[in-house]
Each structure stands twice: as structure tokens, then as C-alpha cells.
Amino acid sequence: MAKAQAARKSTTTGRKATMTARKSTRSPRKWSAKVTETSDAMALEKDLFKSDNPQRIAASVKRSAERSHRRKSSPFRSAMSMLTFYKNRAGRNLSPRRKGIIDATKKRLRRLFHRPAAS
């Protein structure tokens, strides 16, 4: 019986080792950085989201969306998607102040595209 328990323990240990090995081959946790670098999305001005001016950010994103030939939807949807992607990518690391700037940018972008305000 001692041999059977020893065999079970070694199998369990082997299983844990395999699971650990699988975890190390997973993709990196910060997948969004890779998406940002390698995607076929529209090109944005460098350090655009460091600005505190929602009007400047909205105008730049609008300009980029309208100039892009790689987008699959309308310029408005591409621009809003870019802002949402940025906000979601930052997650809980985004300060309430920066979230407010992004939300103000979305409102300004809706005005620039002559769209009704979101409810």
C-alpha cells in the first residue's frame, strides 16, 4: 500500500509540474501593449493621451480617424473605439482625473462629429 501512495504522490507532483510549465508558456498579461504596437489601427499622435486638454485630444483623434485608410468602420466609431480602448487598457491604474478627461474627450468628439449626446 505504501508503494501505491508513493505512486499517487509522484503523479500528483508530476501534474503540478505540468500545470506550472503551462502557466509559463501563456501569453503575457499585458496583451494590450502588444495590440497597441502591432495592430493595424489608426496612427495617433505621440503622447496624445498625456494631454490635459479634451478638445485637443478629440480633434487629434478625429483627424487621425478621418485620415486612416485602415479602419473598417466609420471615422466616428473608430475614434470612439480608440478612446474606449485607452480607458479600458489603463483599467484601475487610470486616476479619476484622467477618466474625467477621457469622458470629456468623448463628449467633445460627439460634438465634433455632430452626434447626439450619450444618455
BASE-488203 format. One line per field, with one value per atom (N, C-alpha, C, O, CB): residue number from 1; residue in one letter; chain; atom name; x, y negated, z. Coordinates in steps of 0.2 Angstrom, whole numbers, plus 5000, padded with zeros to 4 digits. Glycine has a CB too. Layout:
resi <- (NUM;...)
resn <- (A;...)
chain <- (A;...)
name <- (CA;...)
X <- (X;...)
Y <- (Y;...)
Z <- (Z;...)
//
This chain:
resi <- (1;1;1;1;1;2;2;2;2;2;3;3;3;3;3;4;4;4;4;4;5;5;5;5;5;6;6;6;6;6;7;7;7;7;7;8;8;8;8;8;9;9;9;9;9;10;10;10;10;10;11;11;11;11;11;12;12;12;12;12;13;13;13;13;13;14;14;14;14;14;15;15;15;15;15;16;16;16;16;16;17;17;17;17;17;18;18;18;18;18;19;19;19;19;19;20;20;20;20;20;21;21;21;21;21;22;22;22;22;22;23;23;23;23;23;24;24;24;24;24;25;25;25;25;25;26;26;26;26;26;27;27;27;27;27;28;28;28;28;28;29;29;29;29;29;30;30;30;30;30;31;31;31;31;31;32;32;32;32;32;33;33;33;33;33;34;34;34;34;34;35;35;35;35;35;36;36;36;36;36;37;37;37;37;37;38;38;38;38;38;39;39;39;39;39;40;40;40;40;40;41;41;41;41;41;42;42;42;42;42;43;43;43;43;43;44;44;44;44;44;45;45;45;45;45;46;46;46;46;46;47;47;47;47;47;48;48;48;48;48;49;49;49;49;49;50;50;50;50;50;51;51;51;51;51;52;52;52;52;52;53;53;53;53;53;54;54;54;54;54;55;55;55;55;55;56;56;56;56;56;57;57;57;57;57;58;58;58;58;58;59;59;59;59;59;60;60;60;60;60;61;61;61;61;61;62;62;62;62;62;63;63;63;63;63;64;64;64;64;64;65;65;65;65;65;66;66;66;66;66;67;67;67;67;67;68;68;68;68;68;69;69;69;69;69;70;70;70;70;70;71;71;71;71;71;72;72;72;72;72;73;73;73;73;73;74;74;74;74;74;75;75;75;75;75;76;76;76;76;76;77;77;77;77;77;78;78;78;78;78;79;79;79;79;79;80;80;80;80;80;81;81;81;81;81;82;82;82;82;82;83;83;83;83;83;84;84;84;84;84;85;85;85;85;85;86;86;86;86;86;87;87;87;87;87;88;88;88;88;88;89;89;89;89;89;90;90;90;90;90;91;91;91;91;91;92;92;92;92;92;93;93;93;93;93;94;94;94;94;94;95;95;95;95;95;96;96;96;96;96;97;97;97;97;97;98;98;98;98;98;99;99;99;99;99;100;100;100;100;100;101;101;101;101;101;102;102;102;102;102;103;103;103;103;103;104;104;104;104;104;105;105;105;105;105;106;106;106;106;106;107;107;107;107;107;108;108;108;108;108;109;109;109;109;109;110;110;110;110;110;111;111;111;111;111;112;112;112;112;112;113;113;113;113;113;114;114;114;114;114;115;115;115;115;115;116;116;116;116;116;117;117;117;117;117;118;118;118;118;118;119;119;119;119;119)
resn <- (M;M;M;M;M;A;A;A;A;A;K;K;K;K;K;A;A;A;A;A;Q;Q;Q;Q;Q;A;A;A;A;A;A;A;A;A;A;R;R;R;R;R;K;K;K;K;K;S;S;S;S;S;T;T;T;T;T;T;T;T;T;T;T;T;T;T;T;G;G;G;G;G;R;R;R;R;R;K;K;K;K;K;A;A;A;A;A;T;T;T;T;T;M;M;M;M;M;T;T;T;T;T;A;A;A;A;A;R;R;R;R;R;K;K;K;K;K;S;S;S;S;S;T;T;T;T;T;R;R;R;R;R;S;S;S;S;S;P;P;P;P;P;R;R;R;R;R;K;K;K;K;K;W;W;W;W;W;S;S;S;S;S;A;A;A;A;A;K;K;K;K;K;V;V;V;V;V;T;T;T;T;T;E;E;E;E;E;T;T;T;T;T;S;S;S;S;S;D;D;D;D;D;A;A;A;A;A;M;M;M;M;M;A;A;A;A;A;L;L;L;L;L;E;E;E;E;E;K;K;K;K;K;D;D;D;D;D;L;L;L;L;L;F;F;F;F;F;K;K;K;K;K;S;S;S;S;S;D;D;D;D;D;N;N;N;N;N;P;P;P;P;P;Q;Q;Q;Q;Q;R;R;R;R;R;I;I;I;I;I;A;A;A;A;A;A;A;A;A;A;S;S;S;S;S;V;V;V;V;V;K;K;K;K;K;R;R;R;R;R;S;S;S;S;S;A;A;A;A;A;E;E;E;E;E;R;R;R;R;R;S;S;S;S;S;H;H;H;H;H;R;R;R;R;R;R;R;R;R;R;K;K;K;K;K;S;S;S;S;S;S;S;S;S;S;P;P;P;P;P;F;F;F;F;F;R;R;R;R;R;S;S;S;S;S;A;A;A;A;A;M;M;M;M;M;S;S;S;S;S;M;M;M;M;M;L;L;L;L;L;T;T;T;T;T;F;F;F;F;F;Y;Y;Y;Y;Y;K;K;K;K;K;N;N;N;N;N;R;R;R;R;R;A;A;A;A;A;G;G;G;G;G;R;R;R;R;R;N;N;N;N;N;L;L;L;L;L;S;S;S;S;S;P;P;P;P;P;R;R;R;R;R;R;R;R;R;R;K;K;K;K;K;G;G;G;G;G;I;I;I;I;I;I;I;I;I;I;D;D;D;D;D;A;A;A;A;A;T;T;T;T;T;K;K;K;K;K;K;K;K;K;K;R;R;R;R;R;L;L;L;L;L;R;R;R;R;R;R;R;R;R;R;L;L;L;L;L;F;F;F;F;F;H;H;H;H;H;R;R;R;R;R;P;P;P;P;P;A;A;A;A;A;A;A;A;A;A;S;S;S;S;S)
chain <- (A;A;A;A;A;A;A;A;A;A;A;A;A;A;A;A;A;A;A;A;A;A;A;A;A;A;A;A;A;A;A;A;A;A;A;A;A;A;A;A;A;A;A;A;A;A;A;A;A;A;A;A;A;A;A;A;A;A;A;A;A;A;A;A;A;A;A;A;A;A;A;A;A;A;A;A;A;A;A;A;A;A;A;A;A;A;A;A;A;A;A;A;A;A;A;A;A;A;A;A;A;A;A;A;A;A;A;A;A;A;A;A;A;A;A;A;A;A;A;A;A;A;A;A;A;A;A;A;A;A;A;A;A;A;A;A;A;A;A;A;A;A;A;A;A;A;A;A;A;A;A;A;A;A;A;A;A;A;A;A;A;A;A;A;A;A;A;A;A;A;A;A;A;A;A;A;A;A;A;A;A;A;A;A;A;A;A;A;A;A;A;A;A;A;A;A;A;A;A;A;A;A;A;A;A;A;A;A;A;A;A;A;A;A;A;A;A;A;A;A;A;A;A;A;A;A;A;A;A;A;A;A;A;A;A;A;A;A;A;A;A;A;A;A;A;A;A;A;A;A;A;A;A;A;A;A;A;A;A;A;A;A;A;A;A;A;A;A;A;A;A;A;A;A;A;A;A;A;A;A;A;A;A;A;A;A;A;A;A;A;A;A;A;A;A;A;A;A;A;A;A;A;A;A;A;A;A;A;A;A;A;A;A;A;A;A;A;A;A;A;A;A;A;A;A;A;A;A;A;A;A;A;A;A;A;A;A;A;A;A;A;A;A;A;A;A;A;A;A;A;A;A;A;A;A;A;A;A;A;A;A;A;A;A;A;A;A;A;A;A;A;A;A;A;A;A;A;A;A;A;A;A;A;A;A;A;A;A;A;A;A;A;A;A;A;A;A;A;A;A;A;A;A;A;A;A;A;A;A;A;A;A;A;A;A;A;A;A;A;A;A;A;A;A;A;A;A;A;A;A;A;A;A;A;A;A;A;A;A;A;A;A;A;A;A;A;A;A;A;A;A;A;A;A;A;A;A;A;A;A;A;A;A;A;A;A;A;A;A;A;A;A;A;A;A;A;A;A;A;A;A;A;A;A;A;A;A;A;A;A;A;A;A;A;A;A;A;A;A;A;A;A;A;A;A;A;A;A;A;A;A;A;A;A;A;A;A;A;A;A;A;A;A;A;A;A;A;A;A;A;A;A;A;A;A;A;A;A;A;A;A;A;A;A;A;A;A;A;A;A;A;A;A;A;A;A;A;A;A;A;A;A;A;A;A;A;A;A;A;A;A;A;A;A;A;A;A;A;A;A;A;A;A;A;A;A;A;A;A;A;A;A;A;A;A)
name <- (N;CA;C;O;CB;N;CA;C;O;CB;N;CA;C;O;CB;N;CA;C;O;CB;N;CA;C;O;CB;N;CA;C;O;CB;N;CA;C;O;CB;N;CA;C;O;CB;N;CA;C;O;CB;N;CA;C;O;CB;N;CA;C;O;CB;N;CA;C;O;CB;N;CA;C;O;CB;N;CA;C;O;CB;N;CA;C;O;CB;N;CA;C;O;CB;N;CA;C;O;CB;N;CA;C;O;CB;N;CA;C;O;CB;N;CA;C;O;CB;N;CA;C;O;CB;N;CA;C;O;CB;N;CA;C;O;CB;N;CA;C;O;CB;N;CA;C;O;CB;N;CA;C;O;CB;N;CA;C;O;CB;N;CA;C;O;CB;N;CA;C;O;CB;N;CA;C;O;CB;N;CA;C;O;CB;N;CA;C;O;CB;N;CA;C;O;CB;N;CA;C;O;CB;N;CA;C;O;CB;N;CA;C;O;CB;N;CA;C;O;CB;N;CA;C;O;CB;N;CA;C;O;CB;N;CA;C;O;CB;N;CA;C;O;CB;N;CA;C;O;CB;N;CA;C;O;CB;N;CA;C;O;CB;N;CA;C;O;CB;N;CA;C;O;CB;N;CA;C;O;CB;N;CA;C;O;CB;N;CA;C;O;CB;N;CA;C;O;CB;N;CA;C;O;CB;N;CA;C;O;CB;N;CA;C;O;CB;N;CA;C;O;CB;N;CA;C;O;CB;N;CA;C;O;CB;N;CA;C;O;CB;N;CA;C;O;CB;N;CA;C;O;CB;N;CA;C;O;CB;N;CA;C;O;CB;N;CA;C;O;CB;N;CA;C;O;CB;N;CA;C;O;CB;N;CA;C;O;CB;N;CA;C;O;CB;N;CA;C;O;CB;N;CA;C;O;CB;N;CA;C;O;CB;N;CA;C;O;CB;N;CA;C;O;CB;N;CA;C;O;CB;N;CA;C;O;CB;N;CA;C;O;CB;N;CA;C;O;CB;N;CA;C;O;CB;N;CA;C;O;CB;N;CA;C;O;CB;N;CA;C;O;CB;N;CA;C;O;CB;N;CA;C;O;CB;N;CA;C;O;CB;N;CA;C;O;CB;N;CA;C;O;CB;N;CA;C;O;CB;N;CA;C;O;CB;N;CA;C;O;CB;N;CA;C;O;CB;N;CA;C;O;CB;N;CA;C;O;CB;N;CA;C;O;CB;N;CA;C;O;CB;N;CA;C;O;CB;N;CA;C;O;CB;N;CA;C;O;CB;N;CA;C;O;CB;N;CA;C;O;CB;N;CA;C;O;CB;N;CA;C;O;CB;N;CA;C;O;CB;N;CA;C;O;CB;N;CA;C;O;CB;N;CA;C;O;CB;N;CA;C;O;CB;N;CA;C;O;CB;N;CA;C;O;CB;N;CA;C;O;CB;N;CA;C;O;CB;N;CA;C;O;CB;N;CA;C;O;CB;N;CA;C;O;CB;N;CA;C;O;CB;N;CA;C;O;CB;N;CA;C;O;CB;N;CA;C;O;CB;N;CA;C;O;CB;N;CA;C;O;CB;N;CA;C;O;CB;N;CA;C;O;CB)
X <- (5004;5000;5004;5002;4995;5010;5014;5017;5018;5021;5018;5020;5015;5016;5022;5008;5003;5002;5001;4996;5003;5003;5009;5008;5003;5014;5020;5019;5021;5027;5016;5015;5010;5011;5012;5004;5000;5003;5001;4994;5007;5010;5015;5015;5015;5018;5023;5018;5020;5027;5013;5008;5006;5005;5003;5004;5001;5006;5005;4998;5012;5018;5019;5021;5024;5019;5020;5015;5017;5020;5009;5003;5004;5003;4997;5006;5008;5013;5013;5009;5018;5024;5022;5024;5030;5017;5015;5011;5011;5011;5006;5002;5007;5005;4997;5012;5016;5020;5021;5022;5022;5025;5020;5022;5028;5014;5009;5008;5008;5002;5008;5007;5013;5012;5007;5019;5024;5024;5027;5031;5021;5020;5014;5014;5020;5010;5005;5007;5013;5000;5003;5004;5005;5002;4999;5009;5010;5003;4999;5015;5003;4997;4995;4989;4998;5000;4999;4998;5002;5005;4993;4992;4990;4992;4986;4988;4986;4992;4991;4982;4997;5003;5005;5007;5009;5005;5006;5001;5003;5006;4995;4990;4991;4991;4983;4993;4995;5000;5000;4996;5006;5012;5011;5013;5017;5007;5007;5000;5000;5008;4995;4989;4989;4993;4983;4984;4983;4978;4974;4980;4978;4974;4976;4982;4973;4972;4975;4981;4981;4969;4985;4991;4989;4985;4996;4991;4989;4995;5001;4986;4994;5000;5003;5000;4997;5010;5014;5012;5011;5021;5011;5010;5003;5002;5015;4999;4992;4988;4985;4988;4988;4984;4987;4984;4983;4993;4996;4993;4994;5004;4990;4987;4981;4978;4985;4981;4975;4969;4964;4977;4970;4965;4961;4963;4968;4954;4950;4948;4948;4943;4948;4947;4953;4952;4946;4959;4965;4965;4966;4971;4963;4963;4958;4959;4962;4952;4946;4948;4947;4940;4951;4952;4958;4957;4955;4963;4968;4965;4967;4974;4961;4959;4954;4954;4955;4950;4946;4950;4948;4941;4955;4959;4962;4963;4965;4965;4968;4963;4964;4971;4957;4952;4949;4948;4946;4949;4947;4952;4951;4945;4959;4964;4966;4969;4970;4964;4966;4962;4956;4964;4966;4963;4963;4960;4967;4965;4965;4959;4958;4971;4955;4949;4943;4943;4946;4939;4934;4927;4923;4934;4927;4920;4921;4926;4918;4916;4916;4921;4923;4909;4923;4928;4926;4930;4930;4919;4917;4918;4920;4910;4916;4916;4923;4925;4913;4928;4935;4938;4942;4939;4936;4939;4936;4940;4937;4930;4927;4930;4931;4919;4931;4934;4941;4943;4934;4945;4951;4951;4955;4955;4947;4946;4944;4947;4941;4939;4937;4943;4944;4931;4946;4952;4957;4960;4955;4959;4964;4961;4965;4965;4955;4952;4952;4954;4945;4950;4950;4956;4958;4946;4961;4968;4971;4975;4972;4970;4973;4970;4973;4972;4963;4960;4960;4959;4963;4961;4961;4967;4968;4961;4972;4978;4976;4981;4984;4971;4969;4966;4961;4964;4968;4966;4959;4957;4971;4955;4948;4949;4944;4945;4954;4955;4956;4953;4961;4960;4961;4955;4954;4967;4951;4945;4940;4937;4942;4940;4936;4938;4934;4936;4945;4947;4945;4943;4955;4946;4943;4936;4934;4945;4932;4925;4923;4919;4921;4927;4926;4928;4925;4929;4933;4935;4930;4929;4942;4927;4921;4915;4913;4919;4914;4908;4910;4906;4907;4916;4919;4919;4917;4926;4921;4921;4914;4913;4924;4909;4902;4900;4897;4897;4902;4900;4904;4901;4902;4910;4914;4911;4912;4921;4908;4905;4898;4894;4906;4895;4888;4884;4879;4886;4885;4882;4878;4880;4886;4872;4869;4872;4876;4862;4872;4875;4872;4867;4874;4877;4875;4871;4872;4882;4866;4862;4864;4861;4855)
Y <- (5006;5000;4994;4989;5000;4994;4988;4986;4981;4990;4992;4990;4987;4982;4997;4989;4986;4978;4974;4989;4977;4970;4966;4960;4969;4969;4965;4964;4959;4970;4969;4968;4962;4958;4975;4962;4957;4950;4945;4958;4950;4943;4941;4935;4944;4946;4944;4941;4937;4949;4945;4942;4935;4931;4947;4934;4928;4922;4917;4928;4924;4919;4918;4912;4922;4923;4923;4918;4914;4929;4919;4915;4908;4903;4917;4906;4899;4896;4890;4899;4900;4898;4896;4891;4903;4900;4899;4893;4889;4905;4892;4886;4879;4874;4886;4880;4874;4873;4867;4876;4878;4877;4874;4869;4884;4875;4872;4865;4861;4876;4863;4856;4852;4846;4855;4855;4851;4850;4845;4854;4854;4853;4849;4847;4860;4846;4842;4835;4833;4841;4832;4826;4821;4822;4823;4815;4811;4807;4807;4805;4805;4802;4796;4794;4801;4792;4786;4786;4784;4781;4790;4791;4784;4784;4796;4779;4773;4769;4766;4769;4770;4766;4769;4765;4767;4776;4779;4777;4775;4787;4776;4774;4767;4766;4774;4763;4756;4755;4751;4752;4759;4759;4762;4760;4762;4768;4772;4771;4774;4779;4768;4768;4764;4760;4766;4765;4761;4755;4754;4766;4753;4747;4741;4740;4747;4736;4729;4727;4728;4724;4723;4720;4714;4709;4718;4713;4707;4703;4706;4710;4697;4693;4695;4698;4685;4695;4697;4693;4687;4697;4697;4694;4690;4686;4690;4692;4689;4689;4684;4692;4695;4696;4693;4693;4703;4690;4686;4679;4676;4686;4677;4670;4670;4675;4668;4664;4662;4659;4657;4658;4658;4654;4659;4661;4649;4660;4664;4662;4666;4665;4656;4653;4655;4657;4645;4654;4656;4663;4665;4654;4667;4675;4676;4680;4678;4674;4675;4673;4677;4672;4667;4665;4670;4671;4658;4672;4676;4683;4686;4676;4686;4692;4692;4697;4695;4687;4686;4685;4689;4680;4681;4681;4687;4689;4675;4691;4697;4702;4706;4700;4702;4707;4705;4710;4707;4699;4697;4698;4700;4690;4698;4699;4706;4708;4695;4711;4718;4721;4721;4721;4725;4729;4737;4741;4729;4738;4745;4746;4752;4746;4742;4743;4747;4746;4736;4750;4754;4751;4753;4761;4747;4743;4736;4734;4745;4732;4725;4722;4725;4722;4716;4712;4711;4712;4705;4709;4708;4715;4714;4706;4720;4727;4728;4731;4732;4727;4729;4724;4727;4728;4718;4713;4715;4715;4706;4716;4718;4725;4726;4719;4729;4736;4735;4738;4741;4730;4729;4726;4728;4724;4722;4719;4724;4724;4713;4728;4734;4739;4741;4737;4740;4745;4742;4746;4746;4736;4732;4733;4734;4725;4731;4731;4738;4739;4728;4743;4750;4753;4756;4754;4751;4753;4751;4755;4751;4745;4742;4745;4746;4734;4747;4750;4746;4740;4757;4750;4746;4742;4738;4751;4742;4738;4731;4726;4741;4730;4723;4719;4721;4724;4713;4709;4707;4706;4703;4705;4702;4696;4694;4700;4692;4686;4687;4684;4682;4692;4694;4697;4696;4700;4701;4704;4698;4699;4709;4693;4687;4684;4682;4682;4684;4681;4685;4682;4680;4691;4696;4695;4695;4703;4695;4694;4687;4687;4695;4682;4676;4676;4672;4670;4680;4680;4684;4682;4684;4689;4692;4687;4688;4698;4683;4679;4674;4672;4675;4671;4666;4670;4667;4664;4676;4680;4680;4680;4687;4682;4682;4676;4675;4684;4670;4663;4662;4660;4658;4664;4663;4667;4665;4665;4673;4677;4676;4679;4684;4671;4669;4675;4676;4666;4678;4683;4681;4677;4690;4684;4683;4685;4690;4686;4682;4683;4690;4692;4678;4694;4701;4700;4695;4705;4705;4704;4708;4708;4707)
Z <- (5000;5000;5000;4997;5006;5003;5003;4996;4995;5008;4992;4985;4981;4977;4982;4982;4979;4981;4976;4980;4987;4989;4986;4984;4997;4986;4983;4976;4973;4985;4973;4965;4964;4960;4962;4968;4968;4969;4966;4973;4974;4976;4970;4968;4982;4967;4961;4955;4952;4959;4954;4949;4950;4945;4948;4956;4958;4957;4954;4965;4959;4959;4951;4949;4962;4947;4940;4937;4933;4937;4939;4937;4938;4934;4939;4944;4946;4942;4940;4954;4941;4937;4930;4927;4937;4927;4921;4920;4916;4918;4926;4926;4926;4923;4932;4930;4931;4924;4923;4937;4921;4915;4910;4906;4912;4910;4905;4907;4902;4906;4913;4915;4912;4910;4923;4912;4910;4902;4900;4912;4899;4891;4889;4883;4888;4894;4892;4890;4890;4899;4886;4883;4889;4895;4878;4888;4894;4896;4892;4891;4902;4905;4901;4901;4912;4899;4896;4889;4885;4898;4887;4879;4876;4870;4878;4879;4876;4873;4868;4881;4877;4874;4867;4863;4879;4867;4860;4855;4849;4861;4857;4852;4850;4844;4855;4854;4853;4848;4843;4859;4849;4845;4838;4833;4848;4838;4831;4828;4822;4833;4830;4827;4821;4820;4832;4817;4811;4812;4807;4805;4818;4820;4817;4814;4827;4818;4815;4819;4825;4816;4816;4819;4823;4820;4814;4829;4834;4835;4834;4840;4836;4838;4844;4849;4840;4845;4850;4857;4857;4849;4862;4869;4869;4873;4871;4865;4864;4871;4873;4858;4874;4880;4886;4891;4881;4885;4891;4892;4897;4890;4887;4887;4891;4893;4879;4894;4899;4895;4899;4905;4889;4885;4881;4876;4881;4883;4880;4873;4868;4883;4872;4865;4860;4854;4865;4862;4858;4857;4851;4862;4862;4861;4856;4851;4868;4857;4852;4845;4840;4855;4844;4837;4834;4828;4838;4838;4835;4834;4828;4840;4838;4837;4831;4826;4843;4830;4824;4818;4813;4825;4818;4812;4810;4804;4813;4815;4814;4811;4806;4820;4813;4811;4804;4800;4816;4802;4796;4790;4785;4795;4792;4788;4787;4782;4790;4792;4791;4786;4785;4798;4782;4777;4779;4775;4770;4785;4788;4792;4794;4792;4793;4798;4794;4788;4800;4798;4795;4796;4792;4798;4800;4801;4800;4798;4809;4802;4801;4805;4810;4803;4803;4807;4815;4819;4804;4816;4822;4827;4832;4822;4824;4828;4829;4835;4824;4824;4826;4831;4835;4819;4831;4836;4843;4848;4834;4843;4850;4852;4858;4849;4848;4850;4853;4857;4844;4850;4852;4859;4863;4847;4860;4867;4872;4878;4867;4870;4875;4876;4882;4872;4871;4871;4876;4881;4865;4876;4880;4887;4892;4878;4888;4895;4898;4904;4895;4894;4897;4898;4903;4892;4894;4894;4901;4904;4888;4902;4909;4915;4920;4909;4914;4920;4926;4926;4921;4932;4938;4939;4944;4944;4935;4935;4933;4934;4931;4930;4927;4933;4936;4921;4935;4940;4938;4932;4942;4943;4942;4938;4934;4949;4939;4935;4927;4923;4937;4926;4919;4916;4910;4919;4920;4917;4915;4910;4923;4919;4918;4911;4908;4924;4910;4904;4898;4893;4904;4899;4893;4892;4886;4895;4897;4896;4893;4889;4903;4895;4892;4885;4881;4896;4883;4876;4872;4866;4876;4875;4871;4870;4864;4875;4875;4874;4868;4864;4880;4868;4863;4856;4851;4865;4856;4850;4847;4841;4851;4851;4849;4845;4840;4854;4849;4846;4839;4835;4851;4839;4833;4827;4821;4834;4828;4823;4822;4819;4825;4826;4826;4827;4824;4819;4833;4835;4842;4845;4837;4843;4849;4855;4855;4849;4861;4867;4870;4869;4873;4873;4875;4881;4885;4877;4882;4888;4894;4899;4886)
//
